Amino acid sequence: MKSNQLTMKVSGKYALFTDPMTKISGEKSSLMIPTYEALKGIVESSYWKPCLRMIITEVKILNPIRTERKGMRPIKYDGGNDLAYYTYLSDVSYLVTFHFEWNQAYPELKNDWNENKHFFVAKRALSRGGRRDIYLGTRECQAYIEEGNPEEKGYYDNAGMMDFGLMFHSFSYPEDNGKEELNALFWYPKMENGVIRFCRPEECEKKIFIRKMKPKKFVNKVNYTCVADEVCDGGGDINGIDAGVV
């Protein structure tokens, strides 16, 4: 167990985790389990800084996997509306275990490498429902987060092993892979008694190159604020334990 590990419970009425390789078609059908990329997005919507690299360790499926089909009227590229069917997951609830590491792609942000401050600000943000809107896969699938109990019982606690075949894992950005390129990563997830343990992005078995991309640059007080300045501005304890920020 990592010293900065946190557990988040995320719940919502609907979820739509689509494969980016098939997302361009009119019909959308959700994967049966959340992707690493979707969960990382949820975690980063709760709290994120460019000096941090959020690592998803595992997710526990709490509710039965059920789908619900809806007729939609998406907008056509050439104007007007079309008719399409979207297949959502319904009544979802997950326990997400994660921790953070320092992002080695930004050595210039080393002054912000204060584990204690980041941990307690992240913990407070989680207890207040996150800093930004939370959604499950797509914007219309609103979700809510709170601190999770790792011991909470789930529907698949005694279901044994389930294999989901080849599935999208995450995107690998320049700040992750050290190259000026964007890649899509794929893996073979397995669920054991309701728990899916993720491999790290660099351990994924398959990779597809998408396009060239340059990493984003960050400058303190220009396009981001280091955690120490946030704590001071919020009037909290400089040690971060009573950081007065959300």
C-alpha positions in Angstrom: 0.0 0.0 0.0 1.3 3.4 -1.0 1.6 6.1 1.7 -0.4 8.5 -0.4 -3.1 6.0 -1.5 -6.7 7.0 -1.5 -10.0 5.2 -2.1 -12.8 6.9 -4.0 -16.4 5.8 -4.4 -18.0 7.0 -7.7 -21.7 6.5 -8.5 -24.1 7.5 -11.2 -27.3 6.7 -12.9 -25.7 6.0 -16.3 -22.2 5.4 -17.7 -20.9 5.2 -21.3 -17.4 4.0 -21.7 -16.8 3.9 -25.4 -13.8 2.6 -27.4 -12.1 5.6 -29.1 -11.4 3.4 -32.1 -15.2 2.9 -32.8 -16.5 6.2 -31.4 -16.9 7.9 -34.7 -20.0 5.9 -35.7 -23.5 7.1 -34.9 -24.3 4.1 -32.6 -22.5 4.0 -29.3 -22.3 1.0 -27.0 -20.6 1.0 -23.6 -17.9 -1.3 -22.6 -18.9 -3.5 -19.6 -16.3 -2.1 -17.3 -14.7 1.4 -16.9 -11.4 2.0 -18.6 -8.2 3.2 -16.9 -8.4 6.5 -18.8 -12.0 7.2 -17.7 -11.1 6.5 -14.0 -8.0 8.7 -14.3 -10.2 11.5 -15.7 -12.5 11.2 -12.7 -9.6 11.2 -10.2 -8.0 14.2 -11.9 -11.4 16.0 -11.9 -11.3 15.7 -8.1 -7.7 17.0 -7.8 -4.8 17.4 -10.1 -1.5 19.3 -10.5 0.9 19.1 -13.5 3.6 17.8 -11.1 1.5 14.8 -10.3 0.9 11.6 -12.2 -2.2 9.8 -11.0 -1.9 6.0 -11.0 -5.1 3.9 -10.8 -4.3 0.7 -8.9 -7.6 -1.1 -9.0 -11.4 -0.7 -9.3 -14.1 -2.7 -7.5 -17.5 -3.2 -9.3 -20.1 -2.7 -6.5 -23.4 -3.1 -8.5 -24.5 -5.7 -11.1 -23.5 -4.9 -14.7 -26.7 -3.9 -16.5 -27.3 -2.1 -19.7 -30.1 0.2 -20.9 -30.7 1.3 -24.5 -31.9 4.8 -25.4 -32.9 6.4 -28.7 -30.9 9.6 -29.3 -31.1 12.4 -31.8 -27.4 13.4 -32.4 -26.6 16.4 -34.6 -25.3 15.6 -38.1 -22.1 17.2 -39.3 -24.0 18.6 -42.3 -26.9 19.9 -40.2 -30.1 18.5 -38.9 -30.5 15.5 -36.6 -30.1 11.8 -37.0 -31.6 8.8 -35.1 -29.2 6.6 -33.2 -29.3 4.1 -30.3 -26.9 4.4 -27.4 -26.4 1.5 -25.0 -25.5 2.8 -21.5 -24.5 1.0 -18.3 -27.2 1.7 -15.7 -27.0 2.3 -11.9 -23.2 2.0 -11.6 -21.1 2.3 -8.5 -17.3 1.7 -8.3 -14.6 1.8 -5.6 -11.4 3.3 -7.2 -8.1 2.9 -5.5 -5.3 5.3 -6.6 -2.2 7.1 -5.6 0.0 9.8 -7.1 3.6 9.9 -8.2 5.8 12.8 -9.3 5.7 13.6 -13.0 9.3 13.4 -14.1 8.4 15.2 -17.4 8.4 18.5 -15.5 11.6 18.7 -13.5 11.1 22.5 -13.4 8.1 21.9 -11.0 10.2 20.1 -8.4 9.6 22.9 -5.9 6.0 21.6 -5.8 7.0 18.1 -4.9 5.5 18.2 -1.4 3.7 14.9 -0.8 2.1 15.9 2.5 0.4 19.0 1.1 -0.8 17.3 -2.0 -2.2 14.3 -0.1 -4.3 16.3 2.4 -5.5 18.8 -0.2 -6.5 15.8 -2.5 -8.2 14.2 0.5 -10.2 17.3 1.3 -11.2 17.8 -2.3 -12.5 14.2 -2.4 -14.5 14.6 0.8 -16.2 17.7 -0.8 -17.1 16.0 -4.0 -14.2 17.1 -6.2 -13.1 20.3 -7.8 -14.7 19.9 -11.2 -17.7 18.2 -12.6 -17.6 14.4 -12.5 -19.0 12.2 -15.3 -18.7 8.6 -16.3 -17.3 8.3 -19.8 -19.4 11.1 -21.5 -20.7 14.5 -20.4 -24.3 13.4 -20.1 -23.5 10.7 -17.6 -23.2 12.9 -14.4 -21.6 11.2 -11.4 -20.8 11.8 -7.8 -17.8 11.0 -5.7 -17.0 10.5 -2.0 -14.4 8.9 0.2 -14.7 5.1 -0.2 -14.5 2.2 2.2 -12.2 -0.5 0.9 -14.1 -3.1 2.9 -17.5 -2.3 1.2 -19.2 -5.4 -0.2 -19.9 -5.7 -3.9 -22.2 -7.8 -6.1 -19.4 -9.9 -7.6 -17.5 -10.6 -4.4 -17.8 -14.4 -4.9 -18.0 -14.5 -8.7 -14.5 -15.8 -9.4 -12.6 -14.9 -12.5 -14.1 -13.0 -15.5 -12.2 -12.2 -18.7 -13.1 -9.2 -20.9 -10.8 -9.7 -23.8 -8.8 -7.0 -25.6 -9.9 -3.6 -24.4 -8.8 0.0 -24.5 -6.7 1.0 -21.5 -5.6 4.6 -21.8 -3.9 7.3 -23.9 -0.2 7.8 -23.6 0.7 11.5 -23.8 4.1 13.1 -24.3 4.4 13.8 -20.6 3.8 10.1 -19.9 6.0 8.4 -22.6 8.8 11.0 -22.9 8.2 11.3 -26.7 6.4 13.8 -28.8 3.6 11.4 -29.7 0.1 10.4 -28.6 -0.6 6.7 -28.4 -3.6 4.5 -27.6 -2.9 1.6 -25.2 -4.7 -1.7 -25.0 -4.7 -4.6 -22.6 -6.6 -7.8 -21.5 -8.5 -7.0 -18.3 -9.6 -9.7 -15.8 -12.0 -9.3 -12.9 -11.4 -11.5 -9.9 -14.3 -11.4 -7.3 -15.4 -8.0 -8.5 -11.9 -6.4 -8.5 -10.0 -5.4 -11.6 -6.3 -4.7 -11.0 -4.9 -2.4 -13.6 -1.4 -2.8 -15.2 0.5 0.5 -15.4 0.3 2.3 -18.8 3.9 1.4 -19.7 3.1 -2.3 -19.1 0.2 -2.5 -21.7 0.6 -5.2 -24.2 -0.5 -3.3 -27.3 0.1 0.2 -28.5 -1.3 2.2 -31.5 0.4 5.4 -32.6 -2.2 8.2 -33.2 -0.3 11.4 -34.0 2.6 13.6 -33.1 2.1 15.9 -30.1 4.2 18.3 -28.0 3.9 18.3 -24.2 2.2 21.3 -22.6 4.3 23.8 -20.7 3.4 25.0 -17.2 4.5 28.1 -15.4 3.6 28.8 -11.8 1.0 31.6 -11.4 0.6 31.8 -15.2 -1.3 28.7 -16.1 -1.3 26.8 -12.8 -0.8 27.5 -9.1 1.5 25.3 -6.9 -0.1 23.8 -3.9 1.9 25.9 -1.4 0.5 29.1 -2.9 -3.0 27.7 -2.9 -2.7 26.8 0.8 -1.4 30.3 1.7 -4.0 32.1 -0.4 -6.8 29.9 1.2 -5.7 30.9 4.7 -4.9 27.3 5.8 -2.0 25.8 7.6 1.2 26.0 5.6 1.9 22.4 6.4 -1.1 21.4 4.3 -2.9 19.4 7.0 -5.5 22.1 7.4 -5.3 23.5 3.8 -8.2 25.9 3.5 -9.0 25.0 -0.1 -11.3 22.7 -2.0 
